[in-house]
């Protein structure tokens, strides 16, 4: 729609648009409920619950095998160490059994060696049992290979779960954007909205991918390792657990401090994206008016804010791992010292101490990983919360069930009956407006900027809903029709051209499914598009982007007119459709528009009054009300508002000619 629509005032530059939802993403303005948002997203994973169960089972299998490995390696160490000790004690004269070796050592005053020997299974003089050692090592290899395979399968299945979940989330957001009213989109900075749809969803996907299987594996590892630690030595297990509460406290304190920083980070990301999108869209005007320095200054300020928020978030959360690493090393020292003393006393074997040290590492490592993932989780939940805010946005009123159907053929009689509307409750725009457009008539709507001209067609197409009165099409209240049914009867050409990335033929055929090449060419010929398309190297197969690069502004407007022509609508809406066309081309387009309007009800919003002289009826609007209505000649004769508008344009044109 053209910019003339009266809408709520925009907030100052540099901030997302105002309105009830306009403050979304601004730091510090809304407290975030991370627990509720995280739980809500977990509910979004329900369609994957069977696969999640399989992922957990695979994780259990992988962890069990990984946990068994250190114990088996401890047994291998025992075989090796006991063989070496057995070889040594076998050199003591008269010693053939372990009991005799212990007695001989005690008799020689070496009680500590005797105590250590009592905790072993030694055959004096036998040496290392390499057959048994080889068997144990083979089992260890098989165990670790099995753990790897189960972990690989878990990772692959996790990737599928994550991507399907994000696929559904993107689909939900896309569907939501089609259900929100135009009023909601009008209040959002486009860059901020795009940031939620792209950056935030990508961040959610990255967070899930990096944390989902890792969290499951880490939790299972903690449980499995803890069980093995208590099995080997309850005393050492309690010693190792001393640092756990301290680790959790440190992680919780750091996570609490990093949480608001991540909210700031993604809020500033959205704000920066909004500015970049705005500046690139209006790059030409920014250059023409010499505002590059100001645009760069705003960019630098928002970029600096994003840098500061990101630095603080990453730095604070980044201290989790080194802090817990220090506590892990402290735990390792304690276990090593106590374990060494127990080996010396003969209450534990060297292999069990070795296994326990490995377990203590395995125990603290997943805790450290879970804590270090706090920054990812905080960032991911902050993003998913922003996505949920979009998904929770108010939606347009649903279509009636059952909806009425228009009698065929649709004639195109449009009636506004005592219509009232306002963008803001305390600022009424249209009050008690009534008009009737009969089939085949051309209704021109003129008036100063902000008079409500575009609002009128917005209401007709149900982009906004009337506050009072009703609008009918062939006697049927448009609110009793589905929006698709209503809008399928209408064609629109806007002041601001909109094209899709694709060929010229695809752009013309955009509004008609299955349009043939011949139909596209016929529409192009009728609207004088064919003549410039045939001068292009690839003709109708010429590829243009959504900005229409490669064609002029007037040619882009002609393409949108050809698109409306091909759609063959019952009701035609032209919103300053010839504003971007040169004078000579305008005459050609006017002829095409005259042919297009035959047999159709047309609403023409115009500032250039010379283009609407042949309209069936001209409405002059001021402040949301129709102040004059009649034909061109009748309104000139009345010497009222229309005459003043017409004369002002004529005088301006005459002045320019002079």
DOTORTI-45718 format. One line per 4 residues: their letters; for each residue y, x, z of C-alpha. Coordinates in nm, 2 decimals, padded with zeros to 4 digits. Example, Ala and Ser with C-alpha at 12.3 -4.5 7.8 and 13.67 -1.06 7.14 Angstrom:
// residues 2
AS) -00.45:01.23:00.78; -00.11:01.37:00.71
//
This chain:
// residues 658
XXXX) 00.00:00.00:00.00; 00.35:00.11:-00.05; 00.55:00.26:00.23; 00.78:-00.04:00.25
XXXX) 00.55:-00.24:00.47; 00.70:-00.31:00.80; 00.48:-00.15:01.06; 00.52:-00.03:01.42
XXXX) 00.74:00.27:01.45; 00.58:00.61:01.42; 00.59:00.85:01.71; 00.78:01.18:01.68
XXXX) 00.64:01.44:01.45; 00.39:01.68:01.60; 00.19:01.41:01.78; -00.09:01.18:01.66
XXXX) 00.03:00.83:01.57; 00.09:00.59:01.84; -00.06:00.26:01.93; -00.33:00.16:02.17
XXXX) -00.57:00.42:02.03; -00.31:00.67:01.92; -00.34:00.90:02.21; -00.70:00.98:02.14
XXXX) -00.76:01.35:02.15; -00.45:01.44:02.34; -00.53:01.67:02.63; -00.49:01.55:02.98
XXXX) -00.42:01.18:02.89; -00.77:01.04:02.94; -01.03:01.14:03.19; -01.37:01.21:03.03
XXXX) -01.70:01.08:03.17; -01.93:01.35:03.05; -02.24:01.22:03.23; -02.20:00.87:03.07
XXXX) -02.13:01.01:02.73; -02.43:01.25:02.75; -02.65:00.96:02.87; -02.53:00.74:02.59
XXXX) -02.60:01.00:02.33; -02.95:01.05:02.47; -03.00:00.68:02.41; -02.91:00.74:02.05
XXXX) -03.23:00.96:02.03; -03.46:00.66:02.10; -03.58:00.63:01.74; -03.71:00.98:01.78
XXXX) -03.89:00.92:02.11; -04.24:00.97:01.96; -04.14:01.30:01.81; -03.96:01.39:02.13
XXXX) -04.29:01.34:02.32; -04.47:01.57:02.07; -04.19:01.83:02.11; -04.24:01.82:02.49
XXXX) -04.62:01.86:02.44; -04.58:02.15:02.21; -04.33:02.30:02.45; -04.58:02.26:02.74
XXXX) -04.85:02.43:02.53; -04.62:02.72:02.43; -04.49:02.77:02.79; -04.83:02.75:02.95
XXXX) -04.96:03.02:02.72; -04.65:03.23:02.77; -04.68:03.19:03.15; -05.04:03.30:03.15
XXXX) -04.96:03.62:02.96; -04.81:03.82:03.24; -05.10:03.74:03.47; -05.34:03.86:03.21
XXXX) -05.14:04.17:03.16; -05.15:04.22:03.54; -05.52:04.21:03.52; -05.52:04.47:03.25
XXXX) -05.30:04.69:03.46; -05.54:04.64:03.75; -05.83:04.75:03.53; -05.65:05.06:03.42
XXXX) -05.51:05.15:03.76; -05.84:05.08:03.95; -06.03:05.30:03.69; -05.79:05.59:03.75
XXXX) -05.81:05.55:04.13; -06.19:05.52:04.11; -06.21:05.84:03.91; -06.00:06.02:04.18
XXXX) -06.19:05.89:04.49; -06.52:05.96:04.31; -06.44:06.33:04.36; -06.45:06.29:04.74
XXXX) -06.79:06.44:04.86; -07.06:06.19:04.96; -06.86:05.88:04.85; -07.04:05.63:04.63
XXXX) -06.89:05.30:04.73; -06.54:05.17:04.79; -06.61:05.12:05.17; -06.72:05.49:05.20
XXXX) -06.40:05.59:05.02; -06.18:05.39:05.26; -06.36:05.53:05.56; -06.33:05.89:05.43
XXXX) -05.95:05.84:05.38; -05.90:05.70:05.72; -06.10:05.98:05.87; -05.87:06.22:05.69
XXXX) -05.57:06.05:05.84; -05.46:05.89:05.51; -05.44:05.53:05.64; -05.18:05.42:05.38
XXXX) -05.40:05.53:05.09; -05.69:05.35:05.26; -05.49:05.03:05.30; -05.39:05.04:04.94
XXXX) -05.75:05.10:04.83; -05.86:04.80:05.03; -05.66:04.57:04.80; -05.85:04.70:04.49
XXXX) -06.19:04.66:04.33; -06.29:05.02:04.28; -06.61:05.19:04.17; -06.58:05.55:04.27
XXXX) -06.64:05.79:03.98; -06.67:05.51:03.72; -06.33:05.56:03.55; -06.15:05.31:03.33
XXXX) -06.36:05.02:03.19; -06.22:05.03:02.84; -06.44:04.75:02.72; -06.31:04.51:02.98
XXXX) -05.95:04.64:02.91; -05.99:04.57:02.54; -06.12:04.22:02.60; -05.83:04.14:02.83
XXXX) -05.57:04.28:02.58; -05.73:04.08:02.29; -05.70:03.76:02.50; -05.34:03.85:02.57
XXXX) -05.27:03.89:02.20; -05.43:03.56:02.12; -05.24:03.39:02.40; -04.90:03.52:02.28
XXXX) -04.98:03.43:01.92; -05.07:03.08:02.03; -04.75:03.06:02.23; -04.55:03.16:01.92
XXXX) -04.72:02.91:01.69; -04.66:02.62:01.93; -04.30:02.73:01.98; -04.25:02.76:01.60
XXXX) -04.39:02.41:01.55; -04.16:02.28:01.83; -03.86:02.44:01.68; -03.93:02.30:01.34
XXXX) -03.98:01.95:01.47; -03.67:01.98:01.69; -03.46:02.06:01.37; -03.59:01.74:01.21
XXXX) -03.51:01.53:01.52; -03.16:01.68:01.54; -03.07:01.64:01.18; -03.20:01.28:01.16
XXXX) -03.01:01.19:01.47; -02.69:01.34:01.33; -02.76:01.17:01.00; -02.77:00.83:01.18
XXXX) -02.45:00.92:01.37; -02.27:01.00:01.05; -02.40:00.68:00.90; -02.28:00.48:01.20
XXXX) -01.93:00.64:01.17; -01.91:00.57:00.80; -02.02:00.21:00.86; -01.76:00.18:01.15
XXXX) -01.48:00.30:00.92; -01.56:00.01:00.69; -01.54:-00.24:00.98; -01.22:-00.13:01.15
XXXX) -00.91:-00.32:01.06; -00.64:-00.15:00.85; -00.41:-00.17:01.15; -00.63:00.08:01.33
XXXX) -00.63:00.33:01.04; -00.25:00.29:01.01; -00.22:00.42:01.37; -00.44:00.73:01.32
XXXX) -00.33:01.07:01.19; -00.57:01.12:00.90; -00.64:01.48:00.99; -00.73:01.38:01.35
XXXX) -00.96:01.11:01.21; -01.12:01.35:00.97; -01.17:01.60:01.25; -01.37:01.35:01.44
XXXX) -01.58:01.26:01.14; -01.64:01.62:01.03; -01.57:01.89:01.29; -01.68:01.69:01.60
XXXX) -02.01:01.56:01.44; -02.09:01.91:01.31; -02.03:02.05:01.66; -02.26:01.78:01.80
XXXX) -02.53:01.89:01.55; -02.48:02.25:01.64; -02.50:02.18:02.01; -02.82:01.98:01.98
XXXX) -02.98:02.23:01.76; -02.91:02.52:02.00; -02.98:02.34:02.32; -03.24:02.06:02.28
XXXX) -03.56:02.27:02.24; -03.41:02.55:02.46; -03.35:02.31:02.75; -03.70:02.17:02.73
XXXX) -03.86:02.51:02.71; -03.64:02.65:02.99; -03.72:02.36:03.23; -04.09:02.39:03.15
XXXX) -04.08:02.77:03.19; -03.91:02.74:03.53; -04.18:02.49:03.65; -04.47:02.70:03.51
XXXX) -04.34:03.03:03.63; -04.26:02.89:03.98; -04.62:02.76:04.01; -04.76:03.11:03.91
XXXX) -04.53:03.28:04.15; -04.65:03.07:04.45; -05.01:03.12:04.33; -04.97:03.50:04.33
XXXX) -04.76:03.54:04.65; -04.59:03.25:04.84; -04.39:03.51:05.03; -04.25:03.68:04.72
XXXX) -04.19:03.34:04.57; -03.97:03.24:04.86; -03.79:03.57:04.84; -03.72:03.51:04.47
XXXX) -03.59:03.16:04.53; -03.32:03.28:04.77; -03.08:03.35:04.48; -03.15:03.02:04.30
XXXX) -02.91:02.80:04.50; -02.64:03.07:04.47; -02.70:03.08:04.09; -02.67:02.70:04.06
XXXX) -02.35:02.70:04.27; -02.19:02.97:04.06; -02.29:02.79:03.74; -02.16:02.46:03.86
XXXX) -01.83:02.60:03.97; -01.77:02.78:03.64; -01.88:02.47:03.44; -01.64:02.25:03.64
XXXX) -01.35:02.48:03.54; -01.45:02.50:03.18; -01.49:02.13:03.12; -01.12:02.04:03.08
XXXX) -01.07:02.35:02.86; -01.32:02.22:02.61; -01.15:01.88:02.60; -00.82:02.07:02.52
XXXX) -01.00:02.28:02.26; -01.12:01.98:02.05; -00.80:01.79:02.10; -00.60:02.07:01.97
XXXX) -00.84:02.12:01.68; -00.78:01.76:01.58; -00.40:01.80:01.61; -00.41:02.12:01.40
XXXX) -00.62:01.95:01.13; -00.38:01.66:01.12; -00.09:01.89:01.05; -00.28:02.09:00.79
XXXX) -00.39:01.78:00.61; -00.04:01.64:00.61; 00.12:01.96:00.48; -00.13:02.01:00.20
XXXX) -00.11:01.65:00.09; 00.27:01.68:00.07; 00.28:02.05:-00.03; 00.51:01.98:-00.33
XXXX) 00.77:01.80:-00.12; 00.75:02.06:00.15; 00.83:02.32:-00.11; 01.10:02.12:-00.28
XXXX) 01.29:02.05:00.05; 01.24:02.41:00.17; 01.05:02.31:00.48; 00.79:02.58:00.45
XXXX) 00.94:02.77:00.75; 00.93:02.46:00.97; 00.58:02.37:00.86; 00.47:02.72:00.93
XXXX) 00.64:02.70:01.27; 00.45:02.38:01.36; 00.13:02.54:01.24; 00.19:02.85:01.44
XXXX) 00.26:02.65:01.76; -00.05:02.43:01.72; -00.26:02.72:01.61; -00.15:02.91:01.92
XXXX) -00.23:02.61:02.14; -00.58:02.59:01.99; -00.62:02.97:02.04; -00.51:02.94:02.40
XXXX) -00.74:02.64:02.47; -01.04:02.80:02.29; -00.99:03.14:02.46; -00.97:02.98:02.81
XXXX) -01.28:02.76:02.74; -01.49:03.04:02.60; -01.37:03.30:02.85; -01.44:03.08:03.16
XXXX) -01.77:02.95:03.03; -01.86:03.31:02.92; -01.85:03.44:03.27; -02.16:03.23:03.36
XXXX) -02.41:03.47:03.20; -02.29:03.80:03.35; -02.25:03.63:03.69; -02.61:03.50:03.68
XXXX) -02.72:03.83:03.53; -02.59:04.01:03.84; -02.78:03.77:04.07; -03.09:03.81:03.85
XXXX) -03.08:04.19:03.89; -03.03:04.15:04.26; -03.33:03.93:04.27; -03.53:04.19:04.07
XXXX) -03.45:04.47:04.32; -03.55:04.26:04.62; -03.88:04.16:04.45; -03.96:04.52:04.35
XXXX) -03.90:04.65:04.70; -04.10:04.38:04.88; -04.37:04.40:04.62; -04.40:04.78:04.65
XXXX) -04.44:04.75:05.03; -04.71:04.49:04.99; -04.90:04.71:04.74; -04.88:04.99:04.98
XXXX) -05.02:04.77:05.26; -05.30:04.66:05.04; -05.21:04.29:05.05; -05.13:04.28:04.68
XXXX) -05.26:04.45:04.38; -05.03:04.66:04.15; -05.11:04.42:03.86; -05.00:04.12:04.06
XXXX) -04.67:04.29:04.15; -04.62:04.37:03.79; -04.70:04.02:03.69; -04.47:03.88:03.97
XXXX) -04.18:04.10:03.85; -04.23:03.97:03.50; -04.24:03.61:03.64; -03.92:03.67:03.84
XXXX) -03.75:03.78:03.51; -03.90:03.48:03.33; -03.78:03.26:03.62; -03.42:03.37:03.63
XXXX) -03.39:03.40:03.25; -03.43:03.02:03.17; -03.19:02.94:03.46; -02.94:03.18:03.31
XXXX) -03.00:03.03:02.97; -02.95:02.68:03.10; -02.63:02.79:03.27; -02.50:02.98:02.97
XXXX) -02.57:02.67:02.76; -02.32:02.49:02.98; -02.04:02.59:02.75; -02.22:02.45:02.45
XXXX) -02.31:02.13:02.63; -01.95:02.09:02.75; -01.82:02.14:02.40; -02.09:01.91:02.24
XXXX) -02.03:01.63:02.49; -01.66:01.66:02.45; -01.71:01.61:02.07; -01.96:01.33:02.10
XXXX) -01.72:01.15:02.33; -01.45:01.17:02.07; -01.69:01.03:01.81; -01.79:00.75:02.05
XXXX) -01.42:00.66:02.09; -01.41:00.61:01.72; -01.73:00.40:01.73; -01.58:00.19:02.01
XXXX) -01.26:00.12:01.83; -01.18:-00.25:01.78; -01.33:-00.40:01.47; -01.20:-00.66:01.23
XXXX) -01.30:-01.02:01.28; -01.65:-01.07:01.15; -01.70:-01.29:00.83; -01.78:-01.65:00.91
XXXX) -02.14:-01.76:00.93; -02.21:-01.95:00.72; -01.93:-01.86:00.48; -01.79:-02.11:00.23
XXXX) -01.82:-02.04:-00.14; -01.55:-02.09:-00.40; -01.63:-02.34:-00.67; -01.68:-02.18:-01.01
XXXX) -01.50:-02.10:-01.22; -01.23:-01.98:-00.97; -00.90:-02.11:-01.08; -00.67:-01.89:-00.88
XXXX) -00.45:-02.13:-00.69; -00.30:-01.95:-00.39; -00.11:-02.13:-00.12; 00.06:-01.98:00.19
XXXX) 00.10:-02.26:00.44; 00.34:-02.21:00.74; 00.22:-01.84:00.77; 00.34:-01.64:01.07
XXXX) 00.26:-01.27:01.12; 00.39:-00.97:01.32; 00.27:-00.61:01.35; 00.38:-00.60:01.71
XXXX) 00.37:-00.91:01.93; 00.74:-00.87:02.04; 00.87:-00.80:01.68; 00.80:-01.11:01.46
XXXX) 00.81:-01.03:01.09; 00.70:-01.34:00.90; 00.77:-01.68:01.05; 00.67:-02.02:00.89
XXXX) 00.65:-01.89:00.53; 00.51:-02.13:00.27; 00.47:-02.08:-00.10; 00.23:-02.19:-00.38
XXXX) 00.11:-01.99:-00.68; -00.05:-02.21:-00.94; -00.33:-02.07:-01.17; -00.19:-01.84:-01.44
XXXX) 00.15:-01.81:-01.27; 00.32:-01.47:-01.22; 00.49:-01.46:-00.88; 00.73:-01.17:-00.84
XXXX) 00.83:-01.06:-00.50; 01.16:-00.86:-00.45; 01.37:-00.77:-00.16; 01.49:-00.47:00.04
XXXX) 01.26:-00.22:00.19; 01.09:-00.36:00.50; 01.14:-00.72:00.40; 00.76:-00.79:00.41
XXXX) 00.67:-00.79:00.04; 00.36:-00.57:00.07; 00.27:-00.75:00.39; 00.24:-01.07:00.19
XXXX) -00.04:-00.93:-00.03; -00.20:-00.75:00.27; -00.24:-01.10:00.43; -00.37:-01.24:00.11
XXXX) -00.64:-00.98:00.09; -00.71:-01.00:00.46; -00.62:-00.64:00.53; -00.44:-00.81:00.82
XXXX) -00.51:-01.15:00.97; -00.23:-01.41:00.99; -00.11:-01.50:01.34; -00.03:-01.86:01.25
XXXX) -00.08:-02.10:00.95; -00.32:-02.03:00.68; -00.37:-01.89:00.33; -00.59:-02.08:00.08
XXXX) -00.75:-01.99:-00.25; -00.84:-02.29:-00.46; -00.79:-02.50:-00.14; -01.03:-02.29:00.07
XXXX) -00.90:-02.11:00.37; -00.95:-01.74:00.30; -01.07:-01.69:00.65; -01.37:-01.91:00.57
XXXX) -01.47:-01.67:00.29; -01.64:-01.34:00.32; -01.41:-01.05:00.26; -01.63:-00.92:-00.02
XXXX) -01.62:-01.26:-00.19; -01.24:-01.29:-00.15; -01.16:-00.93:-00.27; -01.41:-00.95:-00.56
XXXX) -01.17:-01.20:-00.72; -00.87:-00.96:-00.70; -00.75:-00.66:-00.88; -00.49:-00.43:-00.75
XXXX) -00.27:-00.15:-00.89; -00.07:00.03:-00.62; 00.24:00.23:-00.63; 00.05:00.53:-00.50
XXXX) -00.23:00.61:-00.74; -00.58:00.67:-00.61; -00.84:00.84:-00.82; -01.19:00.97:-00.74
XXXX) -01.33:01.32:-00.82; -01.52:01.26:-01.14; -01.47:01.19:-01.51; -01.20:00.98:-01.66
XXXX) -01.46:00.72:-01.76; -01.60:00.70:-01.41; -01.25:00.64:-01.27; -01.18:00.35:-01.51
XXXX) -01.52:00.20:-01.44; -01.49:00.24:-01.07; -01.45:-00.13:-01.00; -01.72:-00.26:-01.22
XXXX) -02.09:-00.18:-01.17; -02.27:-00.10:-01.49; -01.97:-00.10:-01.71; -02.06:00.03:-02.06
XXXX) -01.87:00.30:-02.25; -01.75:00.04:-02.50; -01.60:-00.17:-02.22; -01.43:00.13:-02.07
XXXX) -01.28:00.23:-02.41; -01.17:-00.13:-02.47; -00.99:-00.14:-02.14; -00.83:00.20:-02.21
XXXX) -00.71:00.09:-02.55; -00.56:-00.22:-02.41; -00.36:-00.03:-02.15; -00.26:00.26:-02.38
XXXX) -00.49:00.51:-02.19; -00.70:00.58:-02.50; -00.42:00.76:-02.68; -00.38:01.04:-02.43
XXXX) -00.75:01.06:-02.33; -00.84:01.14:-02.69; -00.61:01.44:-02.68; -00.81:01.60:-02.40
XXXX) -01.08:01.85:-02.50; -01.36:01.65:-02.33; -01.21:01.30:-02.38; -01.35:01.04:-02.15
XXXX) -01.58:01.31:-02.00; -01.29:01.51:-01.88; -01.34:01.58:-01.51; -01.04:01.53:-01.27
XXXX) -01.03:01.57:-00.89; -00.91:01.31:-00.64; -00.55:01.45:-00.68; -00.56:01.38:-01.06
XXXX) -00.51:01.75:-01.15; -00.48:01.79:-01.52; -00.30:01.46:-01.59; 00.06:01.36:-01.53
XXXX) 00.17:01.11:-01.27; 00.23:00.85:-01.54; -00.11:00.90:-01.69; -00.27:00.86:-01.34
XXXX) -00.09:00.53:-01.31; -00.22:00.42:-01.65; -00.57:00.51:-01.54; -00.54:00.28:-01.24
XXXX) -00.40:00.00:-01.46; -00.70:00.04:-01.70; -00.93:00.02:-01.40; -00.78:-00.32:-01.29
XXXX) -00.79:-00.44:-01.66; -01.16:-00.36:-01.68; -01.23:-00.55:-01.35; -01.10:-00.87:-01.51
XXXX) -00.99:-01.02:-01.18; -00.88:-01.38:-01.12; -00.59:-01.27:-00.90; -00.39:-00.96:-01.00
XXXX) -00.17:-00.77:-00.75; 00.08:-00.52:-00.89; 00.26:-00.32:-00.62; 00.53:-00.13:-00.81
XXXX) 00.26:-00.05:-01.07; 00.50:00.10:-01.32; 00.70:00.32:-01.07; 00.55:00.64:-01.20
XXXX) 00.57:00.56:-01.57; 00.85:00.68:-01.80; 01.07:00.43:-01.97; 00.89:00.44:-02.31
XXXX) 00.55:00.42:-02.15; 00.67:00.14:-01.93; 00.74:-00.08:-02.23; 00.38:-00.02:-02.35
XXXX) 00.24:-00.09:-02.00; 00.45:-00.40:-01.97; 00.29:-00.54:-02.29; -00.05:-00.45:-02.15
XXXX) 00.04:-00.62:-01.82; 00.16:-00.93:-02.00; -00.18:-00.95:-02.18; -00.36:-00.88:-01.85
XXXX) -00.17:-01.15:-01.67; -00.26:-01.43:-01.92; -00.48:-01.69:-01.74; -00.45:-01.50:-01.41
XXXX) -00.25:-01.56:-01.09; -00.04:-01.25:-01.05; 00.16:-01.12:-00.76; 00.41:-00.85:-00.87
XXXX) 00.60:-00.65:-00.61; 00.89:-00.49:-00.78; 01.20:-00.29:-00.71; 01.29:-00.25:-01.08
XXXX) 01.40:-00.61:-01.15; 01.41:-00.56:-01.53; 01.02:-00.56:-01.52; 01.00:-00.92:-01.38
XXXX) 01.24:-01.12:-01.59; 00.95:-01.32:-01.74; 00.79:-01.40:-01.41; 00.70:-01.77:-01.35
XXXX) 00.88:-01.76:-01.01; 01.07:-01.49:-00.83; 01.07:-01.48:-00.45; 01.35:-01.30:-00.27
XXXX) 01.24:-01.18:00.08; 01.46:-01.06:00.36; 01.33:-01.00:00.71; 00.99:-01.16:00.64
XXXX) 01.14:-01.49:00.51; 01.18:-01.62:00.16; 01.56:-01.66:00.11; 01.55:-01.75:-00.26
XXXX) 01.30:-01.87:-00.51; 01.33:-01.95:-00.88; 01.32:-01.80:-01.23; 01.53:-01.50:-01.33
XXXX) 01.79:-01.71:-01.50; 01.80:-01.97:-01.21; 01.85:-01.70:-00.95; 02.12:-01.53:-01.15
XXXX) 02.30:-01.86:-01.19; 02.27:-01.92:-00.81; 02.47:-01.60:-00.76; 02.29:-01.53:-00.43
XXXX) 02.08:-01.24:-00.29; 01.88:-01.19:-00.62; 02.20:-01.18:-00.82; 02.34:-00.91:-00.58
XXXX) 02.02:-00.71:-00.61; 02.03:-00.74:-00.99; 02.39:-00.65:-01.02; 02.36:-00.35:-00.79
XXXX) 02.08:-00.21:-01.01; 02.28:-00.29:-01.32; 02.59:-00.12:-01.18; 02.39:00.18:-01.07
XXXX) 02.24:00.21:-01.42; 02.58:00.18:-01.58; 02.72:00.44:-01.35; 02.43:00.67:-01.44
XX) 02.50:00.62:-01.81; 02.86:00.71:-01.76
//
